[in-house]
Amino acid sequence: MSTAIRESTLKAGDTVTCNTTRLRLGAMVAQGGEGRIFKIDGQPGKLAKIYMRMPDEAQRTKLQRMLKLQKASLGSISAWPTDLLSAGRDIVGFLNAEIAGGRPIHTLITPSDRLRLSPGASFATLVLVASNLARAMTTFHQAGIVIGDMNGSNVLVMPDHSVRIIDCDSCQIGPEKAFRCPVGMEEFLAPELQGKKLGKVKRTRNHDAFPLAVMIFELLCMGRHPFAGTGDMALGRAIRRRKHMLRGFRAAKPLRVIGLPLQTFLPAPIVKMFRRAFGVSRWRSRPTALEWTNALDDLHGSLIRCDCNQTHAYASNAIWCPWCTLEQRGRPTFFARPAGSRRREWKPDIVYAMSQRLRFLHDYYCHPVRQGQ
């Protein structure tokens, strides 16, 4: 088998071999940094990823190892490779199941995209998607796989609010250097990975726990990154220095964009998990994917539906609907207004301010946060 690194010239209409079967590449549906995604003529429900550069020996070995890890649990939550594709003597890519109907999770995270593309989504929907995301990562970890490059484009949300992980060939599937994850986006890299040559780092589940917490935070906090808004500091540097917006005493101030303190629409245990995920403590690990699954399932089961707008939901620790309060104050609308819904007539600004002050004092003295966490 050739070991030279060569550009792939395969295009729509060309043929490749899967085992002993000849397949014709159909229309190209996507293109990334490493390869192109094609439909397969006569094979509905399957896609081919063709690398733009012929895989080297290490990459071929990794793909072969991934085929041995196939199992139903992975296939149900990801675009896991199912067969290798070759042209002549060279492996040029792989087959995986087509994931139809899914949208990138960033379209649900961004409020404007959510209102346009998913007008029926409620806060309860966001909590459910966050829980399913943690559940998917738990499945990967139980199979001994570290996702590594987790970002807003390689996680798809399905119509039933379940999630699928794509671009799985970048996952770390073992301790060997050849099987590591060499890529990652700055805004989802743990502090200890910032500025590192990722292909030389053995990733762990604790590394995966950081992008998971970031994405959950973005889902529940209307698209806000937990390390954004730290002055003129670049995002990567803020992450490296652990300058998150829940740091220390300032955690009680209103979050930008939302205009509410996190404690007003999320219970204290969830806020505590965020602090643990983003804080400076080195002697304990971040919340695991399984911990997030259990905590978010509990939150979803305890949410209170607003009696004025069914897309409004909030944790039982809130005195009244925080989303209605924001709308009364002229803040941006984060959730669509279904037909038949109504606006609240009362304006509890003074009472609201007093209640939030009492809530902060309760959290501060009953759930103390050490400075720096």
DRENDO-1510 file (C-alpha; in Angstrom, 1 decimal, always signed):
<recs>
REC; n; res; u; v; w
REC; 1; MET; +0.0; +0.0; +0.0 .
REC; 2; SER; +1.3; +3.4; -0.9 .
REC; 3; THR; +2.8; +5.5; +1.8 .
REC; 4; ALA; +3.2; +8.8; -0.1 .
REC; 5; ILE; +1.0; +11.6; +0.9 .
REC; 6; ARG; -1.0; +12.5; -2.2 .
REC; 7; GLU; -4.0; +14.7; -3.0 .
REC; 8; SER; -7.2; +12.8; -3.7 .
REC; 9; THR; -8.8; +13.6; -7.1 .
REC; 10; LEU; -12.0; +11.7; -6.4 .
REC; 11; LYS; -15.2; +13.6; -7.3 .
REC; 12; ALA; -18.9; +13.0; -7.9 .
REC; 13; GLY; -19.4; +10.2; -10.5 .
REC; 14; ASP; -16.2; +8.4; -9.6 .
REC; 15; THR; -16.3; +4.9; -8.2 .
REC; 16; VAL; -14.8; +3.5; -5.0 .
REC; 17; THR; -14.6; +0.0; -3.5 .
REC; 18; CYS; -16.3; -1.1; -0.3 .
REC; 19; ASN; -15.0; -4.6; +0.5 .
REC; 20; THR; -15.6; -6.1; -3.0 .
REC; 21; THR; -18.5; -3.9; -4.0 .
REC; 22; ARG; -18.1; -1.0; -6.4 .
REC; 23; LEU; -19.9; +2.2; -5.3 .
REC; 24; ARG; -20.5; +5.3; -7.3 .
REC; 25; LEU; -20.1; +8.7; -5.6 .
REC; 26; GLY; -23.2; +10.8; -5.8 .
REC; 27; ALA; -23.6; +14.5; -5.2 .
REC; 28; MET; -21.2; +16.2; -2.7 .
REC; 29; VAL; -23.2; +17.4; +0.3 .
REC; 30; ALA; -20.5; +19.0; +2.5 .
REC; 31; GLN; -16.8; +19.8; +2.6 .
REC; 32; GLY; -14.5; +20.3; +5.7 .
REC; 33; GLY; -10.9; +20.8; +6.3 .
REC; 34; GLU; -10.0; +17.1; +5.9 .
REC; 35; GLY; -12.4; +15.7; +3.4 .
REC; 36; ARG; -15.6; +15.9; +1.3 .
REC; 37; ILE; -18.9; +14.2; +2.1 .
REC; 38; PHE; -20.7; +12.4; -0.8 .
REC; 39; LYS; -24.0; +10.6; -1.3 .
REC; 40; ILE; -23.8; +7.1; -2.7 .
REC; 41; ASP; -25.8; +6.3; -5.8 .
REC; 42; GLY; -28.3; +3.6; -5.2 .
REC; 43; GLN; -27.5; +3.5; -1.4 .
REC; 44; PRO; -29.9; +5.8; +0.3 .
REC; 45; GLY; -29.1; +6.4; +4.0 .
REC; 46; LYS; -25.4; +6.2; +3.5 .
REC; 47; LEU; -22.7; +8.8; +3.1 .
REC; 48; ALA; -19.0; +8.5; +2.0 .
REC; 49; LYS; -16.3; +10.7; +3.5 .
REC; 50; ILE; -13.4; +11.0; +1.1 .
REC; 51; TYR; -10.2; +12.5; +2.4 .
REC; 52; MET; -8.6; +15.3; +0.4 .
REC; 53; ARG; -5.2; +13.7; +1.2 .
REC; 54; MET; -4.6; +10.0; +1.1 .
REC; 55; PRO; -4.5; +8.7; +4.7 .
REC; 56; ASP; -1.1; +7.8; +6.0 .
REC; 57; GLU; -0.4; +4.5; +7.8 .
REC; 58; ALA; -1.3; +5.8; +11.2 .
REC; 59; GLN; -4.7; +7.1; +9.9 .
REC; 60; ARG; -5.4; +3.9; +8.2 .
REC; 61; THR; -4.7; +1.9; +11.3 .
REC; 62; LYS; -6.9; +4.2; +13.3 .
REC; 63; LEU; -9.8; +3.7; +10.9 .
REC; 64; GLN; -9.4; +0.0; +11.1 .
REC; 65; ARG; -9.4; +0.1; +14.9 .
REC; 66; MET; -12.6; +2.2; +14.8 .
REC; 67; LEU; -14.4; -0.4; +12.7 .
REC; 68; LYS; -13.6; -3.0; +15.5 .
REC; 69; LEU; -15.3; -0.6; +18.0 .
REC; 70; GLN; -18.6; -0.6; +16.2 .
REC; 71; LYS; -21.6; -1.2; +18.4 .
REC; 72; ALA; -25.3; -0.4; +18.3 .
REC; 73; SER; -25.0; +2.2; +21.1 .
REC; 74; LEU; -22.4; +4.2; +19.2 .
REC; 75; GLY; -24.3; +3.9; +15.9 .
REC; 76; SER; -27.5; +5.3; +17.5 .
REC; 77; ILE; -25.8; +8.5; +18.6 .
REC; 78; SER; -23.1; +9.2; +16.0 .
REC; 79; ALA; -22.0; +8.9; +12.4 .
REC; 80; TRP; -19.5; +6.2; +13.3 .
REC; 81; PRO; -17.6; +4.6; +10.4 .
REC; 82; THR; -19.1; +1.3; +9.2 .
REC; 83; ASP; -16.8; +0.3; +6.2 .
REC; 84; LEU; -13.6; +1.5; +4.6 .
REC; 85; LEU; -13.5; +2.8; +1.0 .
REC; 86; SER; -10.6; +2.3; -1.3 .
REC; 87; ALA; -9.5; +3.3; -4.8 .
REC; 88; GLY; -7.0; +0.9; -6.3 .
REC; 89; ARG; -4.7; -0.1; -3.4 .
REC; 90; ASP; -5.3; +3.1; -1.4 .
REC; 91; ILE; -7.8; +3.6; +1.4 .
REC; 92; VAL; -9.5; +6.9; +0.6 .
REC; 93; GLY; -12.2; +7.2; +3.1 .
REC; 94; PHE; -15.1; +5.5; +4.9 .
REC; 95; LEU; -18.8; +4.9; +4.9 .
REC; 96; ASN; -21.2; +6.0; +7.6 .
REC; 97; ALA; -24.9; +6.3; +8.1 .
REC; 98; GLU; -26.6; +9.5; +6.9 .
REC; 99; ILE; -28.1; +11.5; +9.7 .
REC; 100; ALA; -31.1; +13.1; +8.1 .
REC; 101; GLY; -33.1; +15.9; +9.7 .
REC; 102; GLY; -30.5; +17.1; +12.2 .
REC; 103; ARG; -29.4; +20.7; +12.7 .
REC; 104; PRO; -26.1; +21.9; +14.1 .
REC; 105; ILE; -26.5; +22.6; +17.8 .
REC; 106; HIS; -25.3; +26.2; +17.4 .
REC; 107; THR; -28.6; +26.9; +15.6 .
REC; 108; LEU; -30.4; +26.1; +18.8 .
REC; 109; ILE; -27.8; +27.9; +21.0 .
REC; 110; THR; -28.1; +31.2; +19.2 .
REC; 111; PRO; -31.4; +32.9; +20.2 .
REC; 112; SER; -32.0; +34.5; +16.8 .
REC; 113; ASP; -31.4; +31.2; +14.9 .
REC; 114; ARG; -33.6; +29.4; +17.4 .
REC; 115; LEU; -36.5; +31.8; +17.0 .
REC; 116; ARG; -36.2; +31.5; +13.2 .
REC; 117; LEU; -35.5; +27.7; +12.8 .
REC; 118; SER; -37.1; +26.2; +16.0 .
REC; 119; PRO; -39.9; +28.6; +17.0 .
REC; 120; GLY; -41.5; +25.9; +19.1 .
REC; 121; ALA; -38.4; +25.4; +21.3 .
REC; 122; SER; -38.8; +26.3; +25.0 .
REC; 123; PHE; -36.4; +26.5; +27.9 .
REC; 124; ALA; -37.4; +23.0; +28.7 .
REC; 125; THR; -36.2; +22.0; +25.2 .
REC; 126; LEU; -32.8; +23.5; +25.9 .
REC; 127; VAL; -32.5; +21.5; +29.1 .
REC; 128; LEU; -33.5; +18.3; +27.4 .
REC; 129; VAL; -31.0; +18.8; +24.6 .
REC; 130; ALA; -28.3; +19.5; +27.1 .
REC; 131; SER; -29.2; +16.3; +29.0 .
REC; 132; ASN; -29.1; +14.3; +25.7 .
REC; 133; LEU; -25.7; +15.8; +24.8 .
REC; 134; ALA; -24.3; +14.7; +28.2 .
REC; 135; ARG; -25.9; +11.3; +27.7 .
REC; 136; ALA; -24.3; +10.9; +24.3 .
REC; 137; MET; -20.8; +11.7; +25.7 .
REC; 138; THR; -21.4; +9.2; +28.5 .
REC; 139; THR; -22.0; +6.5; +25.9 .
REC; 140; PHE; -18.7; +7.4; +24.2 .
REC; 141; HIS; -16.8; +7.4; +27.5 .
REC; 142; GLN; -18.3; +4.0; +28.5 .
REC; 143; ALA; -16.9; +2.7; +25.2 .
REC; 144; GLY; -13.4; +4.0; +26.0 .
REC; 145; ILE; -13.6; +6.8; +23.5 .
REC; 146; VAL; -12.7; +10.5; +24.1 .
REC; 147; ILE; -14.4; +12.8; +21.7 .
REC; 148; GLY; -11.7; +15.5; +21.8 .
REC; 149; ASP; -12.9; +17.9; +19.1 .
REC; 150; MET; -16.4; +18.8; +20.3 .
REC; 151; ASN; -17.9; +22.0; +19.0 .
REC; 152; GLY; -21.1; +23.6; +17.8 .
REC; 153; SER; -20.8; +22.2; +14.2 .
REC; 154; ASN; -20.1; +18.5; +14.9 .
REC; 155; VAL; -23.1; +18.0; +17.2 .
REC; 156; LEU; -26.5; +17.7; +15.5 .
REC; 157; VAL; -29.9; +18.0; +17.2 .
REC; 158; MET; -32.6; +15.8; +15.8 .
REC; 159; PRO; -36.3; +16.6; +15.6 .
REC; 160; ASP; -37.0; +14.5; +18.8 .
REC; 161; HIS; -34.3; +16.6; +20.6 .
REC; 162; SER; -31.8; +13.7; +20.7 .
REC; 163; VAL; -28.3; +14.5; +19.5 .
REC; 164; ARG; -25.8; +12.9; +17.1 .
REC; 165; ILE; -22.0; +13.3; +17.0 .
REC; 166; ILE; -20.4; +13.6; +13.6 .
REC; 167; ASP; -16.8; +13.8; +12.3 .
REC; 168; CYS; -16.0; +10.8; +14.6 .
REC; 169; ASP; -12.7; +10.0; +12.9 .
REC; 170; SER; -11.1; +12.7; +15.0 .
REC; 171; CYS; -11.9; +11.0; +18.2 .
REC; 172; GLN; -9.2; +9.5; +20.5 .
REC; 173; ILE; -9.8; +5.8; +20.6 .
REC; 174; GLY; -6.9; +4.5; +22.6 .
REC; 175; PRO; -3.7; +5.4; +24.4 .
REC; 176; GLU; -1.4; +5.1; +21.4 .
REC; 177; LYS; -0.1; +8.3; +19.8 .
REC; 178; ALA; -1.5; +7.3; +16.4 .
REC; 179; PHE; -5.0; +7.2; +17.8 .
REC; 180; ARG; -5.1; +10.6; +19.5 .
REC; 181; CYS; -7.2; +13.7; +18.6 .
REC; 182; PRO; -5.0; +16.2; +16.8 .
REC; 183; VAL; -7.6; +19.0; +16.5 .
REC; 184; GLY; -9.8; +21.3; +18.6 .
REC; 185; MET; -11.4; +24.7; +18.6 .
REC; 186; GLU; -10.0; +27.3; +21.0 .
REC; 187; GLU; -13.3; +28.2; +22.6 .
REC; 188; PHE; -13.9; +24.6; +23.6 .
REC; 189; LEU; -10.4; +23.6; +24.7 .
REC; 190; ALA; -9.8; +23.1; +28.4 .
REC; 191; PRO; -7.4; +25.6; +30.0 .
REC; 192; GLU; -4.6; +23.0; +30.3 .
REC; 193; LEU; -4.9; +22.3; +26.5 .
REC; 194; GLN; -4.7; +25.9; +25.3 .
REC; 195; GLY; -1.6; +26.5; +23.2 .
REC; 196; LYS; -0.6; +22.8; +23.2 .
REC; 197; LYS; +0.2; +20.6; +20.2 .
REC; 198; LEU; -2.9; +18.5; +20.5 .
REC; 199; GLY; -1.7; +15.6; +18.5 .
REC; 200; LYS; +1.0; +15.0; +21.2 .
REC; 201; VAL; -1.5; +15.2; +24.1 .
REC; 202; LYS; -3.3; +12.2; +25.5 .
REC; 203; ARG; -6.8; +13.4; +26.1 .
REC; 204; THR; -8.9; +12.3; +29.0 .
REC; 205; ARG; -12.5; +12.3; +30.0 .
REC; 206; ASN; -11.8; +15.3; +32.2 .
REC; 207; HIS; -10.7; +17.2; +29.1 .
REC; 208; ASP; -14.0; +16.2; +27.4 .
REC; 209; ALA; -15.9; +17.5; +30.4 .
REC; 210; PHE; -14.8; +21.1; +29.7 .
REC; 211; PRO; -16.4; +21.5; +26.2 .
REC; 212; LEU; -19.4; +19.7; +27.5 .
REC; 213; ALA; -19.9; +22.2; +30.3 .
REC; 214; VAL; -19.3; +25.1; +27.9 .
REC; 215; MET; -21.9; +23.9; +25.5 .
REC; 216; ILE; -24.4; +23.2; +28.3 .
REC; 217; PHE; -23.8; +26.7; +29.6 .
REC; 218; GLU; -24.3; +28.2; +26.1 .
REC; 219; LEU; -27.6; +26.3; +25.7 .
REC; 220; LEU; -29.0; +27.4; +29.1 .
REC; 221; CYS; -27.6; +30.9; +29.0 .
REC; 222; MET; -28.9; +32.0; +25.6 .
REC; 223; GLY; -25.7; +31.6; +23.7 .
REC; 224; ARG; -23.4; +33.3; +26.1 .
REC; 225; HIS; -19.9; +31.7; +26.4 .
REC; 226; PRO; -18.9; +31.4; +30.0 .
REC; 227; PHE; -15.5; +33.0; +29.4 .
REC; 228; ALA; -16.8; +35.9; +27.3 .
REC; 229; GLY; -17.2; +39.4; +28.6 .
REC; 230; THR; -13.9; +39.6; +30.5 .
REC; 231; GLY; -12.8; +43.0; +29.2 .
REC; 232; ASP; -10.5; +43.1; +26.2 .
REC; 233; MET; -9.0; +39.7; +27.0 .
REC; 234; ALA; -9.1; +37.2; +24.1 .
REC; 235; LEU; -11.3; +34.1; +24.7 .
REC; 236; GLY; -8.4; +31.6; +24.6 .
REC; 237; ARG; -6.4; +33.7; +27.1 .
REC; 238; ALA; -9.5; +34.0; +29.4 .
REC; 239; ILE; -9.9; +30.3; +29.4 .
REC; 240; ARG; -6.2; +29.7; +30.0 .
REC; 241; ARG; -6.4; +32.0; +33.0 .
REC; 242; ARG; -9.8; +30.6; +34.1 .
REC; 243; LYS; -11.4; +34.0; +34.0 .
REC; 244; HIS; -15.1; +32.8; +33.8 .
REC; 245; MET; -18.1; +35.0; +34.5 .
REC; 246; LEU; -19.1; +33.0; +37.6 .
REC; 247; ARG; -15.8; +33.6; +39.3 .
REC; 248; GLY; -16.0; +34.4; +43.0 .
REC; 249; PHE; -18.3; +37.1; +44.5 .
REC; 250; ARG; -19.2; +38.6; +41.1 .
REC; 251; ALA; -21.2; +35.5; +40.2 .
REC; 252; ALA; -24.4; +37.2; +41.4 .
REC; 253; LYS; -24.3; +40.1; +38.9 .
REC; 254; PRO; -26.6; +39.9; +35.9 .
REC; 255; LEU; -25.3; +38.0; +32.9 .
REC; 256; ARG; -24.8; +40.2; +29.8 .
REC; 257; VAL; -27.3; +39.5; +27.0 .
REC; 258; ILE; -29.7; +37.8; +29.4 .
REC; 259; GLY; -29.9; +40.5; +32.0 .
REC; 260; LEU; -30.5; +38.1; +34.9 .
REC; 261; PRO; -28.2; +36.5; +37.5 .
REC; 262; LEU; -27.8; +32.8; +36.7 .
REC; 263; GLN; -29.2; +31.9; +40.1 .
REC; 264; THR; -32.6; +33.3; +39.1 .
REC; 265; PHE; -33.4; +30.7; +36.5 .
REC; 266; LEU; -31.1; +27.8; +37.4 .
REC; 267; PRO; -31.0; +25.9; +40.8 .
REC; 268; ALA; -27.9; +26.2; +43.0 .
REC; 269; PRO; -26.6; +22.6; +42.3 .
REC; 270; ILE; -26.4; +23.4; +38.5 .
REC; 271; VAL; -24.6; +26.7; +39.2 .
REC; 272; LYS; -22.2; +24.9; +41.5 .
REC; 273; MET; -21.4; +22.4; +38.8 .
REC; 274; PHE; -20.6; +25.2; +36.3 .
REC; 275; ARG; -18.2; +26.7; +38.9 .
REC; 276; ARG; -16.6; +23.3; +39.4 .
REC; 277; ALA; -16.2; +22.9; +35.6 .
REC; 278; PHE; -14.7; +26.3; +34.9 .
REC; 279; GLY; -12.8; +27.0; +38.2 .
REC; 280; VAL; -9.1; +26.8; +39.1 .
REC; 281; SER; -9.2; +23.8; +41.4 .
REC; 282; ARG; -6.6; +21.2; +40.2 .
REC; 283; TRP; -7.2; +18.7; +43.0 .
REC; 284; ARG; -10.6; +17.6; +41.8 .
REC; 285; SER; -12.1; +16.8; +38.4 .
REC; 286; ARG; -14.8; +18.5; +36.5 .
REC; 287; PRO; -18.4; +17.2; +36.6 .
REC; 288; THR; -18.5; +14.0; +34.4 .
REC; 289; ALA; -20.9; +13.5; +31.6 .
REC; 290; LEU; -22.9; +11.1; +33.7 .
REC; 291; GLU; -23.1; +13.7; +36.5 .
REC; 292; TRP; -24.5; +16.3; +34.0 .
REC; 293; THR; -27.0; +13.8; +32.7 .
REC; 294; ASN; -28.4; +13.0; +36.1 .
REC; 295; ALA; -28.5; +16.7; +37.2 .
REC; 296; LEU; -30.1; +17.9; +34.0 .
REC; 297; ASP; -32.7; +15.1; +34.0 .
REC; 298; ASP; -33.6; +16.2; +37.5 .
REC; 299; LEU; -33.8; +19.8; +36.4 .
REC; 300; HIS; -36.0; +19.0; +33.4 .
REC; 301; GLY; -38.3; +17.0; +35.6 .
REC; 302; SER; -38.7; +19.9; +38.1 .
REC; 303; LEU; -39.2; +22.7; +35.6 .
REC; 304; ILE; -42.3; +24.9; +36.0 .
REC; 305; ARG; -44.2; +25.8; +32.9 .
REC; 306; CYS; -45.3; +29.5; +32.7 .
REC; 307; ASP; -49.1; +29.9; +32.7 .
REC; 308; CYS; -48.8; +32.8; +30.2 .
REC; 309; ASN; -46.4; +31.4; +27.7 .
REC; 310; GLN; -45.7; +27.6; +27.3 .
REC; 311; THR; -42.3; +28.2; +25.8 .
REC; 312; HIS; -41.3; +29.8; +29.1 .
REC; 313; ALA; -40.1; +27.3; +31.8 .
REC; 314; TYR; -38.0; +27.9; +34.8 .
REC; 315; ALA; -36.5; +26.1; +37.8 .
REC; 316; SER; -38.6; +25.7; +41.0 .
REC; 317; ASN; -36.2; +28.0; +42.9 .
REC; 318; ALA; -37.5; +31.0; +41.0 .
REC; 319; ILE; -40.4; +33.0; +42.5 .
REC; 320; TRP; -42.0; +33.7; +39.2 .
REC; 321; CYS; -41.2; +33.4; +35.5 .
REC; 322; PRO; -37.9; +35.2; +34.8 .
REC; 323; TRP; -38.6; +35.3; +31.0 .
REC; 324; CYS; -41.8; +37.2; +31.5 .
REC; 325; THR; -40.0; +39.7; +33.7 .
REC; 326; LEU; -37.4; +40.3; +31.0 .
REC; 327; GLU; -40.1; +40.9; +28.4 .
REC; 328; GLN; -41.7; +43.4; +30.7 .
REC; 329; ARG; -38.4; +45.2; +30.9 .
REC; 330; GLY; -38.0; +45.4; +27.2 .
REC; 331; ARG; -35.2; +42.9; +27.0 .
REC; 332; PRO; -34.8; +40.7; +23.8 .
REC; 333; THR; -37.3; +37.9; +23.4 .
REC; 334; PHE; -35.5; +34.6; +23.8 .
REC; 335; PHE; -38.5; +32.3; +23.1 .
REC; 336; ALA; -41.3; +32.5; +20.6 .
REC; 337; ARG; -44.8; +33.5; +21.7 .
REC; 338; PRO; -47.3; +30.8; +20.7 .
REC; 339; ALA; -50.8; +31.6; +19.6 .
REC; 340; GLY; -53.1; +32.2; +22.6 .
REC; 341; SER; -50.3; +33.2; +25.0 .
REC; 342; ARG; -50.5; +36.4; +26.9 .
REC; 343; ARG; -48.2; +38.9; +28.6 .
REC; 344; ARG; -48.2; +39.2; +32.4 .
REC; 345; GLU; -49.8; +42.5; +33.5 .
REC; 346; TRP; -48.0; +42.9; +36.7 .
REC; 347; LYS; -44.5; +44.6; +36.9 .
REC; 348; PRO; -42.7; +43.3; +40.0 .
REC; 349; ASP; -39.6; +45.4; +39.6 .
REC; 350; ILE; -39.2; +46.5; +43.3 .
REC; 351; VAL; -40.4; +43.2; +44.7 .
REC; 352; TYR; -38.2; +41.4; +42.2 .
REC; 353; ALA; -35.1; +43.3; +43.1 .
REC; 354; MET; -35.7; +42.6; +46.8 .
REC; 355; SER; -36.4; +38.9; +46.2 .
REC; 356; GLN; -33.2; +38.5; +44.2 .
REC; 357; ARG; -31.2; +40.2; +46.9 .
REC; 358; LEU; -32.6; +37.8; +49.4 .
REC; 359; ARG; -31.9; +34.9; +47.0 .
REC; 360; PHE; -28.2; +36.0; +46.6 .
REC; 361; LEU; -27.8; +36.3; +50.4 .
REC; 362; HIS; -29.2; +32.8; +50.8 .
REC; 363; ASP; -26.9; +31.3; +48.2 .
REC; 364; TYR; -23.9; +33.2; +49.5 .
REC; 365; TYR; -24.2; +32.1; +53.1 .
REC; 366; CYS; -25.7; +28.6; +52.5 .
REC; 367; HIS; -23.6; +27.7; +49.5 .
REC; 368; PRO; -20.4; +29.7; +50.0 .
REC; 369; VAL; -18.0; +30.0; +47.0 .
REC; 370; ARG; -14.3; +30.3; +47.6 .
REC; 371; GLN; -12.7; +33.2; +45.9 .
REC; 372; GLY; -11.1; +32.1; +42.6 .
REC; 373; GLN; -13.5; +29.2; +41.8 .
</recs>
